[in-house]
Amino acid sequence: MIRVIYEREQYRVTTRGHACYGAYGEDIICSAVSVLMLTLLRMGNRLQASGKAVCGGRLESGLGNVWCRPAQGCEATVRTVMDTVAAGLELLGEEFPDYVCYELRKQRKENV
């Protein structure tokens, strides 16, 4: 199973594991997760090149981690990119719950 965690307030998406839906190298669910994570990393690179964020990540077999730190005034743009890709990952979790576990983590506001 692939576990996907979207830490929305931290602008971070992490994936771990393998779907085991099909043979290694032919697993369409792993491929879908990989394409979405590669898309997120590519968009992070574009955001960084345009000065809208500092982004980074690491993608390898069974492990993905992409994060961004928005520049001041660019939070909405970065959030839209992250939310869009996360929506695709969430959809995979809804359509293939035996193979993808999607979790949205929201930061709790502390009472002051």
N, C-alpha and C positions, 0 to 999 in steps of 0.2 A: 504494500500500500504506500502511496505517496501522501505525505503529510505536508500541507501547505499552511503557513501561518502568515497572515497579513497584519503587521503592526502599523495600523493606519496613522497614528499620531507620530510614529517614529519614521514614517516613510520607508518601510522595510518589508520585503517579501522574502520568506525563506521556504525552501522545499527540501524534503528529505525522503529517501526511499525510492522504491521502484513499484510500478503498478502491478507487474506480473500478469497483465491481461493477455499478452501474446509472447511469442518467442523473443529472446534478446535481439535487439536490432530491428524488430518488426512490430514492436508494441506501440499501437496507435495512441494509447493514452499517455505513455511516457513521451512520445513524440509531441503530442499536443502541449503538455506541460513544458517541455523543452523549448518549443517555438514561442510560447508566451513569455517564458523567462528570458529568452534571447531578445525578444521584442522589447521587453522592459529594460534590459541592459543597453540595447541600441538607443532607445529613447533617452535613457539616462545620459549616455554619451553626447547626444544632441543637446540636451538641456545644459550640460556642462560646457560644451563648445560655445553655446550662445550666452554663457554667463548667468543662466537662470538657476543653476544648482551646482553643487559638488556631488557627484555620484560615483559609486563604485560597486563592485560585485565580484562574485566568484561562481562559476558554473562548471561543474564536472559531473561525472556519472553518479547519480544518486544524491547529489547535493547542489543546491542553488541558494544564493544569497545576493540580493540586489537592494541597495539602499541609496537614498538621496537626501541631501540637506539643502533645502531651497534657499536661494538668495532672498534678501529682504524684498518684499513686494511681489515675489514670484510663487508664493505658497499655493495659490489656486491653480496655477498652471501645472506645478509638480503633482499636486493632489489629483488633478484630472487624469494625468498619465498613469499614476499608480492605481487609482480607482478603476480605470478602464481595463487594465491588464488583470487586476485582482478580480474583476467581474467575470472575466473569461475563466480564471482558475476556479472561482466559486461555481460557475456553471458546470464545469467538469465534475466537481464534487457532488452536485445535485443529480447529474445524469448518470454518474458512475460511482455511487457511494461505497461500493465494495472495493474500489481501487484508489479513490482520492478522498482524503479527509481535509476539508477546508475549514480554517478557523480564522475569524476576524477578532483581533484583539484591539480593544479601545482602551485608552488610558483613562483611568478614573480621575475625576477632579476631586481634590482634597478640600475639605471644609477648612476655612481659615478664620 
